Amino acid sequence: MIKYKVKKNDDHIETIKVEGHALFGAYGTDIVCASVSTGLIMTANAIEILGYKDKISLKVEEGFFELQVLQTNSIIEGLLNNLVYTLNELEAQYRTYIKYQKEA
């Protein structure tokens, strides 16, 4: 199962952490994993292409993604809100394979 956490401060996203594997399908054919991965990579790439790479810290490993905002702005906030919306929509459709975890 993929688990994701979103840490906010004053309604601004500080950190998005995603870990695990969906196990919806066989390796290379898992549409849930592919959807999550695409959303994560598109968001990170958009931040970089728009020139804000120095405003985030990014850690990506097998089955693990963590994006920490070092300095926010409306573009980064919009991209991250879109990512969270996408993850929430995927969870609504594939609850057995992806789950939001609230920060403790």
N, C-alpha and C positions, 0 to 999 in steps of 0.2 A: 504494500500500500504506500502511496505517496502521501506524505504529511507536510503541510505548510503552515508557517507562522508569520504573522505580520505584527511588528512592533511599531506603535505610534507614540508620538509625543505632541500634545496640543493639536491633534488631528493631522499631523504631518507624519508620513511614513519614515521611520528611521531604519528599519531592517526588514528584509524579506528573506526567510529561510525555507528552503524546500529540500526534502530528503526522502529517499526510498525509491522503490520501483513499483509501478502499478500492477504488474503481473496480469494484465487484462488479456494479453495474447503472447505468443511466442516471440522470442527476441527478434527484433527487426520488423515485426508486424503488429506491435502493441500500439494501437491508436491513442490510447490515453497517455502513455509515456511520450509518444511523439507530439501530441498536442501540448502537453505541459512543457516539454523541452523547447518546442518552437516558440511558445510565449516567452519563456525565460531568455532565450538567446536573442529573439527579436528586441526585447526590451533593453538588454545590455548593449546590443549593437546600436540601437537608436540613440542611446545616451552617449555612446562613443562617437558616432557619426556627427551628432549635433554639437560636439566639442565640449562635453561635460564629463569626460572620463576621469578627470582629476577631482571631481566632486563626489565620487563614489569609491568604495572599496569592494572588490568582487573576488569571491573565492568559488571556484568550480572544480569539482572532483567527480569521480564516478558515483552517481546516485546522490549528489550533494551540490546545492547551489545556495550561496549566501551573498546578498547585496546589501551593503550598509551605506547609507547616505551620510557623507561627510559635510556637505553644504547643499541645502535644498534650494530649488527655485521652482517656478510654476511649470516649466517643461518637464523636469524630472518628476515632480509630483504628479503631473498628468499621466506620464508614461507608467509610473508605478501604480496609480489608481486603476489604469486600464488593465495592467497585469493582474491585480487583485480581482477585478471584475471577471476577467477571463478564468482565473483559477476557481472562483466561486461558481461560475456557470458550469465548468467541468465537474465540480463536486456535485452540483445539483443533478447532473445527468449520470454520473458514474460514482455514486456514494460508496460503493464497495471498494473502490480503487484509489480514491483521493479524498483526503479529509483535512479540514481546517482545524488547527489546534490553537486555542487561545493561550496567550502569554500568561504565565503564572503570576 
